[in-house]
Amino acid sequence: MKILFRVDCNNKVGSGHLSRCYTLYKALKSKGHKIYFLTNNFNKNFFNKKIGNLINYNSVSFSQNKDKNNTLKIIKNKKIDTLILDHYFINKNWCYFVKKNVKNFVIIDDDFKYFFNSDLYINFTTTKKYKSFPNKLIGLKYSIINPDYINKKSKNIKYDLFINFGTGRYSEYLKIVLYLLKDLRIIKNVLLVGNYKNILKDNIEKLNFKVNLISKFEKLDNYIKKSKICIGAGGMNLLERISLGKINLVFSCANHQVALCKYLNNKNYINYFGKIESLRKKRIKEYLKKKIILGLENSKNDKKLIDGRGVNRIVEKIENLNLKK
């Protein structure tokens, strides 16, 4: 098969979509398929892994029509038979025209495109009661998780906290968390993911603990393994943190994260504090501080949520698409 991933990684959409597509890409590539990536305004600072056959175009503003034409051009030039779309902003009209030009159209989604016409629909983050059909892969059993994140624990715990709010601009909320932590003498070593050099430069002398800054958002498994508990957003990295058996104190940083966070909280897999904006509230600050202390005293989460075979299930379904046509 000749496969094209249409996915972005930039200041607007972050790295989560490309991260899960990259995991699927490696599994498909190992099967001998020829694979291309098409991106818009790709930001290598968010994802610096080497991706073969990456085609990028830069555009000041996103246009459905321009994006559709760019995609169709690559489909024609590279003789693509299978398109995998993982993109929030692509609309139904784009999908309609592009689908007519490929043999197989696959959508990876987070509750935006369930009713779009596709040959295979994948949504492992939803908690809605969607009907599951042979061409609709719904639920956590189809989680696209890098094998390095599946139940591989480290005895070498080096950090008290791992903090990752994702690629959004959360400087205000990070300052609140750091302010809370400086009063907790139990904390000695913190790992912080993101571009926060300026914040640390202005506040480092006020902190009573060491801060280790990680500027890259991909391949975080070794850092998470060596941390006692995690504070972060409710996106892809949350499922990775859960898979590594960590206690998670979570804020949703996008609307589509809310339902999954509530579901995981009700199942006692995470401690959910609401949307990131709630960090301004005094009661949330006090609750977070309390949970941090409890988490450090009991830094184990033995509940198993993801079996690690989601990627294999998806690859099998994608390869079966050709057999049915």
Contacts in CASP RR format, 6 or more apart in sequence:
PFRMAT RR
TARGET T0000
AUTHOR 0000-0000-0000
METHOD contacts of the structure
MODEL  1
MKILFRVDCNNKVGSGHLSRCYTLYKALKSKGHKIYFLTNNFNKNFFNKK
IGNLINYNSVSFSQNKDKNNTLKIIKNKKIDTLILDHYFINKNWCYFVKK
NVKNFVIIDDDFKYFFNSDLYINFTTTKKYKSFPNKLIGLKYSIINPDYI
NKKSKNIKYDLFINFGTGRYSEYLKIVLYLLKDLRIIKNVLLVGNYKNIL
KDNIEKLNFKVNLISKFEKLDNYIKKSKICIGAGGMNLLERISLGKINLV
FSCANHQVALCKYLNNKNYINYFGKIESLRKKRIKEYLKKKIILGLENSK
NDKKLIDGRGVNRIVEKIENLNLKK
1 28 0 8 1.000
1 33 0 8 1.000
1 34 0 8 1.000
1 81 0 8 1.000
1 82 0 8 1.000
1 104 0 8 1.000
1 318 0 8 1.000
1 319 0 8 1.000
1 322 0 8 1.000
2 33 0 8 1.000
2 34 0 8 1.000
2 35 0 8 1.000
2 36 0 8 1.000
2 78 0 8 1.000
2 79 0 8 1.000
2 80 0 8 1.000
2 81 0 8 1.000
2 82 0 8 1.000
3 28 0 8 1.000
3 33 0 8 1.000
3 34 0 8 1.000
3 35 0 8 1.000
3 36 0 8 1.000
3 80 0 8 1.000
3 81 0 8 1.000
3 82 0 8 1.000
3 83 0 8 1.000
3 84 0 8 1.000
4 35 0 8 1.000
4 36 0 8 1.000
4 37 0 8 1.000
4 38 0 8 1.000
4 71 0 8 1.000
4 74 0 8 1.000
4 75 0 8 1.000
4 78 0 8 1.000
4 80 0 8 1.000
4 82 0 8 1.000
4 83 0 8 1.000
4 84 0 8 1.000
5 21 0 8 1.000
5 25 0 8 1.000
5 35 0 8 1.000
5 36 0 8 1.000
5 37 0 8 1.000
5 38 0 8 1.000
5 84 0 8 1.000
5 86 0 8 1.000
6 38 0 8 1.000
6 71 0 8 1.000
6 83 0 8 1.000
6 84 0 8 1.000
6 85 0 8 1.000
6 86 0 8 1.000
6 87 0 8 1.000
6 90 0 8 1.000
7 17 0 8 1.000
7 18 0 8 1.000
7 21 0 8 1.000
7 37 0 8 1.000
7 38 0 8 1.000
7 39 0 8 1.000
7 84 0 8 1.000
7 85 0 8 1.000
7 86 0 8 1.000
7 87 0 8 1.000
8 14 0 8 1.000
8 17 0 8 1.000
8 18 0 8 1.000
8 39 0 8 1.000
8 40 0 8 1.000
8 41 0 8 1.000
8 42 0 8 1.000
8 87 0 8 1.000
9 15 0 8 1.000
9 16 0 8 1.000
9 17 0 8 1.000
9 18 0 8 1.000
9 39 0 8 1.000
9 42 0 8 1.000
9 43 0 8 1.000
9 46 0 8 1.000
9 47 0 8 1.000
10 39 0 8 1.000
10 40 0 8 1.000
10 41 0 8 1.000
10 42 0 8 1.000
10 43 0 8 1.000
10 46 0 8 1.000
11 41 0 8 1.000
11 43 0 8 1.000
11 167 0 8 1.000
12 41 0 8 1.000
13 87 0 8 1.000
13 88 0 8 1.000
13 89 0 8 1.000
14 43 0 8 1.000
14 46 0 8 1.000
14 166 0 8 1.000
14 167 0 8 1.000
14 168 0 8 1.000
14 217 0 8 1.000
15 46 0 8 1.000
15 47 0 8 1.000
15 166 0 8 1.000
15 167 0 8 1.000
15 217 0 8 1.000
15 218 0 8 1.000
16 217 0 8 1.000
16 235 0 8 1.000
16 236 0 8 1.000
16 237 0 8 1.000
17 86 0 8 1.000
17 87 0 8 1.000
17 108 0 8 1.000
18 39 0 8 1.000
18 46 0 8 1.000
18 47 0 8 1.000
19 47 0 8 1.000
19 146 0 8 1.000
19 217 0 8 1.000
19 218 0 8 1.000
19 236 0 8 1.000
20 86 0 8 1.000
20 108 0 8 1.000
20 144 0 8 1.000
20 236 0 8 1.000
21 37 0 8 1.000
21 84 0 8 1.000
21 86 0 8 1.000
21 108 0 8 1.000
21 144 0 8 1.000
22 47 0 8 1.000
22 49 0 8 1.000
22 51 0 8 1.000
22 218 0 8 1.000
23 144 0 8 1.000
23 145 0 8 1.000
23 146 0 8 1.000
23 311 0 8 1.000
24 84 0 8 1.000
24 108 0 8 1.000
24 144 0 8 1.000
24 311 0 8 1.000
24 314 0 8 1.000
24 315 0 8 1.000
25 35 0 8 1.000
25 37 0 8 1.000
25 51 0 8 1.000
27 311 0 8 1.000
27 312 0 8 1.000
27 314 0 8 1.000
27 315 0 8 1.000
28 35 0 8 1.000
28 315 0 8 1.000
28 318 0 8 1.000
29 35 0 8 1.000
31 315 0 8 1.000
31 319 0 8 1.000
34 53 0 8 1.000
35 52 0 8 1.000
35 53 0 8 1.000
36 53 0 8 1.000
36 54 0 8 1.000
36 55 0 8 1.000
36 74 0 8 1.000
36 78 0 8 1.000
36 80 0 8 1.000
37 51 0 8 1.000
37 52 0 8 1.000
37 53 0 8 1.000
37 54 0 8 1.000
37 55 0 8 1.000
38 55 0 8 1.000
38 56 0 8 1.000
38 57 0 8 1.000
38 70 0 8 1.000
38 71 0 8 1.000
38 74 0 8 1.000
39 54 0 8 1.000
39 55 0 8 1.000
39 56 0 8 1.000
39 57 0 8 1.000
40 56 0 8 1.000
40 57 0 8 1.000
40 58 0 8 1.000
40 59 0 8 1.000
40 62 0 8 1.000
40 67 0 8 1.000
41 56 0 8 1.000
41 58 0 8 1.000
41 59 0 8 1.000
42 54 0 8 1.000
42 56 0 8 1.000
45 195 0 8 1.000
45 215 0 8 1.000
45 216 0 8 1.000
46 167 0 8 1.000
46 216 0 8 1.000
46 217 0 8 1.000
46 218 0 8 1.000
47 216 0 8 1.000
47 217 0 8 1.000
47 218 0 8 1.000
48 216 0 8 1.000
48 218 0 8 1.000
49 218 0 8 1.000
49 219 0 8 1.000
55 74 0 8 1.000
57 70 0 8 1.000
59 66 0 8 1.000
59 67 0 8 1.000
62 89 0 8 1.000
64 90 0 8 1.000
64 91 0 8 1.000
64 93 0 8 1.000
64 94 0 8 1.000
67 90 0 8 1.000
67 94 0 8 1.000
68 93 0 8 1.000
68 94 0 8 1.000
68 97 0 8 1.000
68 98 0 8 1.000
71 83 0 8 1.000
71 94 0 8 1.000
71 98 0 8 1.000
72 97 0 8 1.000
72 98 0 8 1.000
72 101 0 8 1.000
74 80 0 8 1.000
75 83 0 8 1.000
75 98 0 8 1.000
75 101 0 8 1.000
75 102 0 8 1.000
76 101 0 8 1.000
80 102 0 8 1.000
81 102 0 8 1.000
81 103 0 8 1.000
81 104 0 8 1.000
81 322 0 8 1.000
82 102 0 8 1.000
82 103 0 8 1.000
82 104 0 8 1.000
82 105 0 8 1.000
82 106 0 8 1.000
82 318 0 8 1.000
82 321 0 8 1.000
83 98 0 8 1.000
83 99 0 8 1.000
83 102 0 8 1.000
83 104 0 8 1.000
83 105 0 8 1.000
83 106 0 8 1.000
84 106 0 8 1.000
84 107 0 8 1.000
84 108 0 8 1.000
84 318 0 8 1.000
85 95 0 8 1.000
85 98 0 8 1.000
85 105 0 8 1.000
85 106 0 8 1.000
85 107 0 8 1.000
85 108 0 8 1.000
86 107 0 8 1.000
86 108 0 8 1.000
86 109 0 8 1.000
88 110 0 8 1.000
88 112 0 8 1.000
92 113 0 8 1.000
92 116 0 8 1.000
95 105 0 8 1.000
95 107 0 8 1.000
95 113 0 8 1.000
95 116 0 8 1.000
95 117 0 8 1.000
95 118 0 8 1.000
96 117 0 8 1.000
98 105 0 8 1.000
99 105 0 8 1.000
99 117 0 8 1.000
99 118 0 8 1.000
103 321 0 8 1.000
103 322 0 8 1.000
103 325 0 8 1.000
104 119 0 8 1.000
104 120 0 8 1.000
104 318 0 8 1.000
104 321 0 8 1.000
104 322 0 8 1.000
104 325 0 8 1.000
105 117 0 8 1.000
105 118 0 8 1.000
105 119 0 8 1.000
105 120 0 8 1.000
106 118 0 8 1.000
106 119 0 8 1.000
106 120 0 8 1.000
106 121 0 8 1.000
106 122 0 8 1.000
106 318 0 8 1.000
106 321 0 8 1.000
107 113 0 8 1.000
107 116 0 8 1.000
107 118 0 8 1.000
107 120 0 8 1.000
107 121 0 8 1.000
107 122 0 8 1.000
108 122 0 8 1.000
108 123 0 8 1.000
108 144 0 8 1.000
109 121 0 8 1.000
109 122 0 8 1.000
109 123 0 8 1.000
110 123 0 8 1.000
110 125 0 8 1.000
110 126 0 8 1.000
110 256 0 8 1.000
111 123 0 8 1.000
111 125 0 8 1.000
111 126 0 8 1.000
111 128 0 8 1.000
111 256 0 8 1.000
111 259 0 8 1.000
112 256 0 8 1.000
113 121 0 8 1.000
114 121 0 8 1.000
114 123 0 8 1.000
114 130 0 8 1.000
114 136 0 8 1.000
118 135 0 8 1.000
119 135 0 8 1.000
119 321 0 8 1.000
120 135 0 8 1.000
120 136 0 8 1.000
120 137 0 8 1.000
120 317 0 8 1.000
120 318 0 8 1.000
120 321 0 8 1.000
121 135 0 8 1.000
121 136 0 8 1.000
121 137 0 8 1.000
122 137 0 8 1.000
122 142 0 8 1.000
122 144 0 8 1.000
122 314 0 8 1.000
123 130 0 8 1.000
123 136 0 8 1.000
123 137 0 8 1.000
123 138 0 8 1.000
123 139 0 8 1.000
123 142 0 8 1.000
124 137 0 8 1.000
124 138 0 8 1.000
124 139 0 8 1.000
124 140 0 8 1.000
124 141 0 8 1.000
124 142 0 8 1.000
124 143 0 8 1.000
124 144 0 8 1.000
124 310 0 8 1.000
125 139 0 8 1.000
125 235 0 8 1.000
125 239 0 8 1.000
125 256 0 8 1.000
125 260 0 8 1.000
126 138 0 8 1.000
126 139 0 8 1.000
126 259 0 8 1.000
126 260 0 8 1.000
127 259 0 8 1.000
127 260 0 8 1.000
127 262 0 8 1.000
127 263 0 8 1.000
128 259 0 8 1.000
130 136 0 8 1.000
130 138 0 8 1.000
132 138 0 8 1.000
137 313 0 8 1.000
137 314 0 8 1.000
137 317 0 8 1.000
140 239 0 8 1.000
140 305 0 8 1.000
140 306 0 8 1.000
141 307 0 8 1.000
141 309 0 8 1.000
141 310 0 8 1.000
141 313 0 8 1.000
142 310 0 8 1.000
142 313 0 8 1.000
142 314 0 8 1.000
143 239 0 8 1.000
143 306 0 8 1.000
143 308 0 8 1.000
143 310 0 8 1.000
144 310 0 8 1.000
144 311 0 8 1.000
144 314 0 8 1.000
145 239 0 8 1.000
145 240 0 8 1.000
145 243 0 8 1.000
145 306 0 8 1.000
145 308 0 8 1.000
145 310 0 8 1.000
145 311 0 8 1.000
146 219 0 8 1.000
146 221 0 8 1.000
146 240 0 8 1.000
147 308 0 8 1.000
147 311 0 8 1.000
148 219 0 8 1.000
148 221 0 8 1.000
149 221 0 8 1.000
149 224 0 8 1.000
149 240 0 8 1.000
149 243 0 8 1.000
149 244 0 8 1.000
150 243 0 8 1.000
150 306 0 8 1.000
150 308 0 8 1.000
151 243 0 8 1.000
151 244 0 8 1.000
151 245 0 8 1.000
151 304 0 8 1.000
152 221 0 8 1.000
152 225 0 8 1.000
152 244 0 8 1.000
153 225 0 8 1.000
153 244 0 8 1.000
153 245 0 8 1.000
154 222 0 8 1.000
154 225 0 8 1.000
154 226 0 8 1.000
156 226 0 8 1.000
157 226 0 8 1.000
157 227 0 8 1.000
157 228 0 8 1.000
157 299 0 8 1.000
158 189 0 8 1.000
158 226 0 8 1.000
158 227 0 8 1.000
159 189 0 8 1.000
159 190 0 8 1.000
159 191 0 8 1.000
159 212 0 8 1.000
159 223 0 8 1.000
159 226 0 8 1.000
159 227 0 8 1.000
159 228 0 8 1.000
160 186 0 8 1.000
160 187 0 8 1.000
160 188 0 8 1.000
160 189 0 8 1.000
160 190 0 8 1.000
160 209 0 8 1.000
160 227 0 8 1.000
160 228 0 8 1.000
160 229 0 8 1.000
160 296 0 8 1.000
161 181 0 8 1.000
161 187 0 8 1.000
161 190 0 8 1.000
161 191 0 8 1.000
161 227 0 8 1.000
161 228 0 8 1.000
161 229 0 8 1.000
161 230 0 8 1.000
161 231 0 8 1.000
161 292 0 8 1.000
162 191 0 8 1.000
162 193 0 8 1.000
162 220 0 8 1.000
162 223 0 8 1.000
162 224 0 8 1.000
162 227 0 8 1.000
162 229 0 8 1.000
162 230 0 8 1.000
162 231 0 8 1.000
162 241 0 8 1.000
162 246 0 8 1.000
163 174 0 8 1.000
163 177 0 8 1.000
163 190 0 8 1.000
163 191 0 8 1.000
163 192 0 8 1.000
163 193 0 8 1.000
163 230 0 8 1.000
163 231 0 8 1.000
163 232 0 8 1.000
164 192 0 8 1.000
164 193 0 8 1.000
164 194 0 8 1.000
164 217 0 8 1.000
164 220 0 8 1.000
164 230 0 8 1.000
164 231 0 8 1.000
164 232 0 8 1.000
164 233 0 8 1.000
164 237 0 8 1.000
165 173 0 8 1.000
165 174 0 8 1.000
165 232 0 8 1.000
165 233 0 8 1.000
165 251 0 8 1.000
165 253 0 8 1.000
165 276 0 8 1.000
166 193 0 8 1.000
166 194 0 8 1.000
166 217 0 8 1.000
166 232 0 8 1.000
166 233 0 8 1.000
166 235 0 8 1.000
166 237 0 8 1.000
166 253 0 8 1.000
167 194 0 8 1.000
167 217 0 8 1.000
168 253 0 8 1.000
170 253 0 8 1.000
170 276 0 8 1.000
171 196 0 8 1.000
171 199 0 8 1.000
173 251 0 8 1.000
173 276 0 8 1.000
173 279 0 8 1.000
174 192 0 8 1.000
174 196 0 8 1.000
174 199 0 8 1.000
175 199 0 8 1.000
175 203 0 8 1.000
176 279 0 8 1.000
176 280 0 8 1.000
176 285 0 8 1.000
177 231 0 8 1.000
177 279 0 8 1.000
177 288 0 8 1.000
178 199 0 8 1.000
178 203 0 8 1.000
178 207 0 8 1.000
178 211 0 8 1.000
180 285 0 8 1.000
180 288 0 8 1.000
180 289 0 8 1.000
180 292 0 8 1.000
181 187 0 8 1.000
181 190 0 8 1.000
181 207 0 8 1.000
181 209 0 8 1.000
181 292 0 8 1.000
182 206 0 8 1.000
182 207 0 8 1.000
182 208 0 8 1.000
182 209 0 8 1.000
183 289 0 8 1.000
184 289 0 8 1.000
184 292 0 8 1.000
184 293 0 8 1.000
185 208 0 8 1.000
186 293 0 8 1.000
186 296 0 8 1.000
187 208 0 8 1.000
187 209 0 8 1.000
187 292 0 8 1.000
187 296 0 8 1.000
188 209 0 8 1.000
188 210 0 8 1.000
189 209 0 8 1.000
189 210 0 8 1.000
189 212 0 8 1.000
190 209 0 8 1.000
190 210 0 8 1.000
190 211 0 8 1.000
190 212 0 8 1.000
191 212 0 8 1.000
191 214 0 8 1.000
191 223 0 8 1.000
191 227 0 8 1.000
192 200 0 8 1.000
192 211 0 8 1.000
192 212 0 8 1.000
192 213 0 8 1.000
192 214 0 8 1.000
193 214 0 8 1.000
193 215 0 8 1.000
193 217 0 8 1.000
193 220 0 8 1.000
193 223 0 8 1.000
194 213 0 8 1.000
194 214 0 8 1.000
194 215 0 8 1.000
194 217 0 8 1.000
195 215 0 8 1.000
196 213 0 8 1.000
197 213 0 8 1.000
200 211 0 8 1.000
200 213 0 8 1.000
204 211 0 8 1.000
214 220 0 8 1.000
214 223 0 8 1.000
217 237 0 8 1.000
220 237 0 8 1.000
220 240 0 8 1.000
221 240 0 8 1.000
221 244 0 8 1.000
224 230 0 8 1.000
224 240 0 8 1.000
224 241 0 8 1.000
224 244 0 8 1.000
224 246 0 8 1.000
225 244 0 8 1.000
227 246 0 8 1.000
228 246 0 8 1.000
228 247 0 8 1.000
228 295 0 8 1.000
228 296 0 8 1.000
228 299 0 8 1.000
229 246 0 8 1.000
229 247 0 8 1.000
229 248 0 8 1.000
229 249 0 8 1.000
229 292 0 8 1.000
229 295 0 8 1.000
229 296 0 8 1.000
229 299 0 8 1.000
230 241 0 8 1.000
230 246 0 8 1.000
230 247 0 8 1.000
230 248 0 8 1.000
230 249 0 8 1.000
231 248 0 8 1.000
231 249 0 8 1.000
231 250 0 8 1.000
231 288 0 8 1.000
231 292 0 8 1.000
232 238 0 8 1.000
232 248 0 8 1.000
232 249 0 8 1.000
232 250 0 8 1.000
232 251 0 8 1.000
232 253 0 8 1.000
233 250 0 8 1.000
233 251 0 8 1.000
233 252 0 8 1.000
233 253 0 8 1.000
233 254 0 8 1.000
233 257 0 8 1.000
233 276 0 8 1.000
234 250 0 8 1.000
234 251 0 8 1.000
234 252 0 8 1.000
234 253 0 8 1.000
234 257 0 8 1.000
234 260 0 8 1.000
234 261 0 8 1.000
235 253 0 8 1.000
235 254 0 8 1.000
235 257 0 8 1.000
235 260 0 8 1.000
238 248 0 8 1.000
238 250 0 8 1.000
238 257 0 8 1.000
238 261 0 8 1.000
238 264 0 8 1.000
238 270 0 8 1.000
239 305 0 8 1.000
239 306 0 8 1.000
241 248 0 8 1.000
242 248 0 8 1.000
242 264 0 8 1.000
242 269 0 8 1.000
242 270 0 8 1.000
242 301 0 8 1.000
242 305 0 8 1.000
242 306 0 8 1.000
243 305 0 8 1.000
243 306 0 8 1.000
243 308 0 8 1.000
245 300 0 8 1.000
245 301 0 8 1.000
245 302 0 8 1.000
245 303 0 8 1.000
246 299 0 8 1.000
246 301 0 8 1.000
247 271 0 8 1.000
247 295 0 8 1.000
247 298 0 8 1.000
247 299 0 8 1.000
247 300 0 8 1.000
247 301 0 8 1.000
248 269 0 8 1.000
248 270 0 8 1.000
248 271 0 8 1.000
248 301 0 8 1.000
249 270 0 8 1.000
249 271 0 8 1.000
249 273 0 8 1.000
249 288 0 8 1.000
249 291 0 8 1.000
249 292 0 8 1.000
250 261 0 8 1.000
250 264 0 8 1.000
250 265 0 8 1.000
250 270 0 8 1.000
250 271 0 8 1.000
250 272 0 8 1.000
250 273 0 8 1.000
250 274 0 8 1.000
251 272 0 8 1.000
251 273 0 8 1.000
251 274 0 8 1.000
251 275 0 8 1.000
251 276 0 8 1.000
251 278 0 8 1.000
251 279 0 8 1.000
252 258 0 8 1.000
252 261 0 8 1.000
252 272 0 8 1.000
252 274 0 8 1.000
252 275 0 8 1.000
252 276 0 8 1.000
253 275 0 8 1.000
253 276 0 8 1.000
258 274 0 8 1.000
258 275 0 8 1.000
261 270 0 8 1.000
261 272 0 8 1.000
261 274 0 8 1.000
262 272 0 8 1.000
264 270 0 8 1.000
264 272 0 8 1.000
264 305 0 8 1.000
265 271 0 8 1.000
265 272 0 8 1.000
268 303 0 8 1.000
269 301 0 8 1.000
269 303 0 8 1.000
269 305 0 8 1.000
271 291 0 8 1.000
273 279 0 8 1.000
273 284 0 8 1.000
273 287 0 8 1.000
273 288 0 8 1.000
274 284 0 8 1.000
278 284 0 8 1.000
279 285 0 8 1.000
279 288 0 8 1.000
END
